Amino acid sequence: KASRKNQKWRGPDENIRANLRQYGLEKFYLDVLVSDASKPSWRKGTYFDAIITDQSHVPVSLSYHLSDMFFDLLNFAAETLVLGGRLVYWLPVYTPE
């Protein structure tokens, strides 16, 4: 069971910037964007050095299978990631003991 089950709001220190601050890495924080990978909103010619995603915490506007989510993410990365860029996908797994 998730530790945040039934919690509607995050605390003021529950965010990516606070996590980086905790590890002494806040100077590397640039920005965070939450969006739906199935509906890209980028102009052609937009490129990223890295794409980091944690799909388990992102509310989706459409219900679609994990394989479709990977397909959308890989297509997005193929179009927007610079050569040698990094694609990071966090996939938490829960196994009952």
C-alpha positions in Angstrom: 0.0 0.0 0.0 1.4 3.4 -0.9 2.4 5.7 1.9 0.3 8.5 0.4 -2.9 6.6 -0.1 -6.0 8.8 0.2 -3.8 11.9 0.6 -5.2 14.7 -1.6 -2.4 17.3 -1.3 1.4 17.3 -1.0 3.2 19.1 1.8 5.3 22.1 1.0 8.5 20.0 1.1 7.2 17.2 -1.0 8.5 18.1 -4.4 11.5 17.6 -6.7 13.2 20.8 -5.7 13.0 19.8 -2.0 14.4 16.4 -2.9 17.4 18.0 -4.7 17.9 20.4 -1.7 18.0 17.4 0.7 20.9 15.9 -1.3 22.8 19.1 -1.8 21.9 19.2 -5.5 19.5 22.2 -5.6 21.9 24.2 -7.8 21.1 21.7 -10.6 17.3 22.3 -10.5 16.0 24.0 -13.6 12.3 23.4 -13.8 9.6 20.7 -13.9 6.8 20.2 -16.3 3.8 17.9 -15.9 2.2 16.9 -19.2 0.5 14.0 -20.9 2.9 12.2 -23.2 0.0 11.1 -25.4 -0.7 14.7 -26.3 2.6 16.4 -26.9 2.5 20.2 -26.9 5.9 21.0 -28.2 6.8 22.9 -31.3 8.9 21.1 -34.0 12.6 21.6 -33.4 12.3 21.5 -29.5 15.2 19.4 -28.1 16.0 18.2 -24.7 19.3 16.9 -23.1 17.3 14.6 -20.8 13.7 13.3 -20.4 13.0 12.0 -16.9 9.6 10.6 -16.2 7.8 9.0 -13.2 4.5 7.9 -14.7 3.2 6.4 -11.5 2.6 9.8 -10.0 1.2 11.5 -13.0 -2.6 11.7 -13.4 -3.5 10.6 -16.9 -6.3 12.2 -18.8 -6.7 9.0 -20.9 -6.6 5.5 -19.8 -4.2 3.5 -21.9 -2.0 0.4 -21.6 1.6 0.4 -20.4 2.8 -0.7 -23.8 1.0 2.3 -25.4 2.6 4.6 -22.8 6.1 3.3 -23.7 5.3 3.7 -27.4 4.3 7.3 -26.9 7.3 8.0 -24.7 9.8 6.4 -27.1 8.3 8.3 -30.1 8.5 11.6 -28.1 12.1 10.8 -27.2 13.0 10.0 -30.8 11.7 13.3 -31.9 13.0 15.6 -29.1 16.0 14.0 -27.4 19.4 15.2 -28.6 21.9 12.6 -29.8 23.5 11.2 -26.7 20.7 12.5 -24.5 19.2 10.4 -21.7 15.8 8.9 -21.3 15.0 8.0 -17.7 11.8 6.1 -16.8 11.0 5.2 -13.2 8.9 2.1 -12.9 8.2 1.2 -9.2 7.3 -2.4 -8.5 5.4 -3.6 -5.5 5.8 -7.3 -4.5 3.9 -8.4 -1.5 6.1 -10.4 0.9 
